[in-house]
Amino acid sequence: MKTHRYCFALDLINDAELISAYKKHHEKVWPEIVESIKDSGIENLEIYVVENRLFMIMDVNEGFSFEKKNDRDANNPKVQEWESLMWKYQQALPGAKAGEKWVLMDKIYHLKA
């Protein structure tokens, strides 16, 4: 099955204690969140941090759809609880649309061997 990669950026509130707490939450992501990620067609998901900037790489299969994922998340109380908790540490990127958290990045270069 073919996969597709998406990359996103988001900022954390620039506070060392909050950044540390955010990282701690990601050492043990709730099983319901992991399940919702896998069930949506996301096959691999990685989050990196530098200072207060987050970078997420998401590899999805052909069955993945942003619309379906958003609908399922909106109707999943545990996902909503997680998102609400994470928003205590996150802040929108400058230029993000109202209510937009993770901003989809544009690929500008790809080295092919």
Beta strands, then each sheet from edge to edge (+ up, - down):
strand 1: 3-12
strand 2: 42-50
strand 3: 53-61
strand 4: 90-91
strand 5: 103-104
sheet 1: 2+ 3- 1+ 4-
sheet 2: 2+ 3- 1+ 5-
end
